[in-house]
Amino acid sequence: MGRLQRTLSNVGEESGRDNGCIGIVGGSVEHPNQPAIVGRAALRTGSDHVRALVPEPTYEIVAGHSPNLLVDRYEGKRFDDVAVERSIEVSEWADAFVIGPGLVDADPAAVCDTVDSLDIPVVVDALAIEPALESDLSNAILTPSGSEDDPIYEAYGSLEDFSAETGAVVARTGTVDEIVTGDDLIRNETGTSAMTVAGTGDTMAGIVTSLLGQGMDRREAAELGAWILGKAGELATAEYGPGIVATDVIERIPSTIQ
């Protein structure tokens, strides 16, 4: 933990430092709020600017979450070829990118094309994980929770084999978080049982993407991101008990970093 605490002390510490721009692709009519949760978590972790790209029907919902979020839209309800072009435009502005939170019924080929087109570090989350397994993941962190890692096990047998073969880093959230880099497995035990609440996985994605945008390497961002999420959850649980929600955790990220 000493190394992590030293790393934590450097997050956003330098005067005048550019803390990065984050791009988010996600959301759907069924799950419109996930990109906003990711974006709020990234901002609270220190990112300078966060831009969410969402389907047109959910634009007003996401834009209404916070005046601090930048929000763009693509035509239609489904993530498809048109959305790929818009995603690439956002990625050219960003320092790190996350795809997948709330991205229901996306065209698998469009997800692959987007991931393959990115020249910046990318977090592949939630519903983008399975289609992205066909992509180049050598610059990616995957952040599965619950059954979201099932496609990885089905295709590769283990998280370690998957990471070793693809070059991806895996940050699997659960009762004990697991960060996998090749054959190396790190366990993070911060957090509480109350953090099974919806939205904590989106919070994790936002934290990790923010750290990538601030210049951390993938393993460090994944390990520190899990630690920050768990510690922020501990602070929220101490105040609210088992009734915490994801935004309670997000609001305690700055105190955790401090």
C-alpha positions as CSV (number, residue, x, y, z in Angstrom):
1,M,0.0,0.0,0.0
2,G,3.0,2.3,0.5
3,R,3.6,2.5,-3.3
4,L,-0.1,3.2,-3.9
5,Q,-0.2,5.9,-1.4
6,R,2.8,7.6,-2.9
7,T,1.1,7.4,-6.3
8,L,-2.1,8.7,-4.9
9,S,-0.3,11.7,-3.5
10,N,0.7,12.7,-7.0
11,V,-2.9,12.7,-8.5
12,G,-3.6,16.2,-9.6
13,E,-0.9,17.6,-7.3
14,E,1.3,19.6,-9.6
15,S,0.4,23.2,-10.0
16,G,-0.8,24.0,-13.4
17,R,-0.9,20.4,-14.5
18,D,-3.2,19.3,-17.3
19,N,-5.3,16.6,-15.8
20,G,-6.7,15.3,-19.0
21,C,-9.8,15.1,-21.1
22,I,-12.0,12.0,-21.0
23,G,-14.3,10.7,-23.7
24,I,-17.3,8.4,-22.8
25,V,-19.5,6.4,-25.1
26,G,-22.4,4.7,-23.5
27,G,-26.0,4.8,-22.5
28,S,-29.3,3.6,-24.1
29,V,-33.0,4.2,-23.7
30,E,-33.0,1.3,-21.2
31,H,-29.9,2.6,-19.2
32,P,-29.6,6.3,-19.9
33,N,-27.8,7.4,-16.7
34,Q,-24.6,5.3,-16.8
35,P,-22.5,7.8,-18.9
36,A,-23.3,10.6,-16.4
37,I,-22.2,8.4,-13.4
38,V,-19.0,7.6,-15.2
39,G,-18.4,11.3,-16.1
40,R,-19.1,12.5,-12.6
41,A,-16.6,10.0,-11.2
42,A,-14.0,11.1,-13.7
43,L,-14.4,14.7,-12.8
44,R,-14.2,14.0,-9.0
45,T,-11.0,12.0,-9.7
46,G,-9.5,15.1,-11.2
47,S,-10.1,15.2,-15.0
48,D,-10.3,18.6,-16.4
49,H,-13.0,17.9,-19.1
50,V,-15.4,15.0,-19.6
51,R,-17.4,14.6,-22.8
52,A,-20.1,12.0,-23.0
53,L,-21.4,10.8,-26.4
54,V,-24.8,9.3,-26.1
55,P,-27.8,8.2,-28.4
56,E,-30.0,11.1,-29.3
57,P,-33.1,10.0,-27.2
58,T,-31.0,10.1,-24.0
59,Y,-29.2,13.4,-24.7
60,E,-31.4,15.6,-22.5
61,I,-31.3,13.1,-19.6
62,V,-27.5,12.9,-19.5
63,A,-27.0,16.7,-20.2
64,G,-29.4,17.4,-17.3
65,H,-27.3,15.5,-14.8
66,S,-24.6,18.1,-14.2
67,P,-23.6,21.4,-15.8
68,N,-20.0,20.2,-15.5
69,L,-20.4,17.5,-18.1
70,L,-20.0,18.1,-21.8
71,V,-22.5,16.0,-23.8
72,D,-22.7,15.2,-27.5
73,R,-25.2,12.9,-29.3
74,Y,-25.3,10.6,-32.3
75,E,-28.4,9.9,-34.4
76,G,-30.7,7.1,-33.5
77,K,-31.0,4.7,-30.6
78,R,-28.4,2.1,-31.5
79,F,-24.6,2.3,-31.5
80,D,-23.7,1.7,-35.1
81,D,-21.5,3.0,-38.0
82,V,-22.6,6.6,-37.6
83,A,-21.8,6.4,-33.9
84,V,-18.3,5.0,-34.7
85,E,-17.5,8.1,-36.7
86,R,-18.6,10.4,-33.9
87,S,-16.7,8.3,-31.3
88,I,-13.5,8.8,-33.3
89,E,-14.1,12.5,-33.3
90,V,-14.4,12.6,-29.5
91,S,-11.3,10.4,-29.1
92,E,-9.2,12.8,-31.1
93,W,-10.1,15.4,-28.4
94,A,-9.6,13.1,-25.5
95,D,-6.6,11.7,-23.5
96,A,-8.4,8.5,-22.5
97,F,-11.7,6.9,-23.4
98,V,-14.3,4.6,-22.0
99,I,-16.8,2.6,-24.0
100,G,-19.7,0.4,-22.7
101,P,-21.5,1.7,-19.7
102,G,-25.2,1.2,-20.4
103,L,-24.5,0.5,-24.1
104,V,-27.5,-1.9,-24.7
105,D,-27.9,-3.6,-28.1
106,A,-24.8,-2.1,-29.7
107,D,-23.7,-3.4,-33.1
108,P,-20.8,-5.7,-32.1
109,A,-18.9,-4.7,-35.3
110,A,-19.3,-1.0,-34.4
111,V,-17.8,-1.6,-30.9
112,C,-14.8,-3.5,-32.4
113,D,-14.3,-0.8,-35.0
114,T,-14.3,1.9,-32.3
115,V,-11.8,0.2,-30.1
116,D,-9.5,-0.6,-33.0
117,S,-9.6,3.0,-34.1
118,L,-8.5,4.5,-30.8
119,D,-5.0,5.8,-30.4
120,I,-5.4,6.6,-26.7
121,P,-5.8,4.3,-23.6
122,V,-9.3,2.9,-23.4
123,V,-11.4,1.3,-20.7
124,V,-13.8,-1.3,-22.0
125,D,-16.7,-1.7,-19.6
126,A,-19.9,-3.6,-19.1
127,L,-21.8,-4.4,-22.3
128,A,-18.9,-3.5,-24.6
129,I,-16.7,-6.2,-23.2
130,E,-18.0,-9.2,-25.1
131,P,-18.0,-7.6,-28.6
132,A,-14.6,-6.0,-27.9
133,L,-12.9,-9.4,-27.4
134,E,-12.5,-9.4,-31.1
135,S,-10.5,-6.1,-31.0
136,D,-6.9,-5.1,-30.4
137,L,-6.9,-4.8,-26.6
138,S,-3.2,-4.1,-26.1
139,N,-3.9,-0.6,-24.9
140,A,-7.1,-1.4,-22.9
141,I,-8.3,-2.0,-19.4
142,L,-11.4,-4.2,-19.1
143,T,-13.6,-3.5,-16.0
144,P,-16.1,-6.4,-15.7
145,S,-18.3,-6.9,-12.7
146,G,-20.5,-9.9,-11.9
147,S,-21.2,-12.0,-14.9
148,E,-19.6,-9.5,-17.3
149,D,-16.4,-11.6,-17.2
150,D,-18.2,-14.7,-18.4
151,P,-17.4,-14.1,-22.1
152,I,-13.7,-13.8,-21.2
153,Y,-13.7,-17.2,-19.3
154,E,-15.6,-18.8,-22.1
155,A,-13.1,-17.6,-24.8
156,Y,-9.8,-17.9,-22.8
157,G,-10.4,-20.0,-19.8
158,S,-9.0,-17.6,-17.2
159,L,-8.4,-13.9,-16.8
160,E,-4.6,-14.5,-16.6
161,D,-4.6,-16.3,-20.0
162,F,-6.7,-13.6,-21.5
163,S,-4.4,-10.8,-20.3
164,A,-1.3,-12.7,-21.3
165,E,-2.6,-13.4,-24.9
166,T,-4.2,-10.0,-25.6
167,G,-2.1,-7.6,-23.5
168,A,-5.2,-6.2,-21.9
169,V,-5.3,-5.4,-18.2
170,V,-8.4,-6.6,-16.3
171,A,-9.8,-4.9,-13.3
172,R,-12.6,-7.2,-12.1
173,T,-14.8,-5.8,-9.3
174,G,-16.4,-8.0,-6.7
175,T,-16.2,-8.8,-3.0
176,V,-12.5,-8.7,-3.5
177,D,-11.4,-6.8,-6.6
178,E,-8.8,-8.5,-8.9
179,I,-6.4,-6.7,-11.1
180,V,-4.8,-9.0,-13.7
181,T,-1.8,-8.1,-15.8
182,G,-0.4,-11.1,-17.6
183,D,0.3,-13.8,-15.0
184,D,0.3,-11.2,-12.2
185,L,-2.8,-11.1,-10.0
186,I,-3.3,-8.3,-7.4
187,R,-6.2,-8.4,-5.0
188,N,-7.7,-5.2,-3.6
189,E,-9.7,-5.6,-0.4
190,T,-10.9,-2.0,0.2
191,G,-14.7,-1.5,0.1
192,T,-17.8,-2.7,1.9
193,S,-20.7,-5.0,1.3
194,A,-23.0,-2.0,0.6
195,M,-21.1,-1.4,-2.6
196,T,-23.2,-4.0,-4.5
197,V,-25.5,-1.1,-5.3
198,A,-26.0,-0.2,-9.0
199,G,-23.6,2.3,-10.4
200,T,-20.4,1.4,-8.5
201,G,-19.1,-0.4,-11.6
202,D,-19.7,2.8,-13.6
203,T,-17.9,4.7,-10.9
204,M,-14.9,2.4,-11.2
205,A,-14.8,3.0,-14.9
206,G,-14.8,6.7,-14.4
207,I,-12.1,6.7,-11.8
208,V,-9.8,4.4,-13.9
209,T,-10.3,6.4,-17.1
210,S,-9.5,9.6,-15.3
211,L,-6.3,8.2,-14.0
212,L,-5.3,7.0,-17.5
213,G,-6.1,10.5,-18.8
214,Q,-3.8,11.9,-16.1
215,G,-0.9,9.9,-17.5
216,M,-0.8,6.7,-15.4
217,D,0.0,3.4,-17.0
218,R,-2.7,0.8,-17.2
219,R,-1.7,-1.4,-14.4
220,E,-1.2,1.5,-12.0
221,A,-4.5,3.1,-13.0
222,A,-6.4,-0.2,-12.5
223,E,-4.8,-0.9,-9.1
224,L,-5.2,2.6,-7.8
225,G,-8.7,3.0,-9.2
226,A,-9.9,-0.1,-7.3
227,W,-8.3,1.2,-4.1
228,I,-9.9,4.7,-4.5
229,L,-13.3,3.2,-5.2
230,G,-13.2,1.0,-2.2
231,K,-11.9,3.7,0.2
232,A,-14.5,6.2,-1.1
233,G,-17.1,3.5,-0.5
234,E,-15.9,3.0,3.0
235,L,-16.3,6.7,3.7
236,A,-19.8,6.7,2.2
237,T,-20.8,3.6,4.2
238,A,-19.6,5.1,7.4
239,E,-22.0,8.0,6.9
240,Y,-25.0,6.3,5.3
241,G,-24.7,2.6,6.2
242,P,-26.2,0.0,3.8
243,G,-28.3,2.7,2.0
244,I,-25.5,4.2,0.0
245,V,-25.9,4.9,-3.7
246,A,-23.2,5.4,-6.3
247,T,-23.3,9.2,-6.2
248,D,-22.5,9.0,-2.4
249,V,-19.3,7.1,-3.3
250,I,-18.5,9.6,-6.1
251,E,-18.8,12.6,-3.8
252,R,-16.2,11.1,-1.5
253,I,-13.5,10.5,-4.1
254,P,-11.8,13.8,-3.5
255,S,-11.6,13.2,0.3
256,T,-10.1,9.8,-0.5
257,I,-7.5,11.3,-2.7
258,Q,-6.7,14.0,-0.2
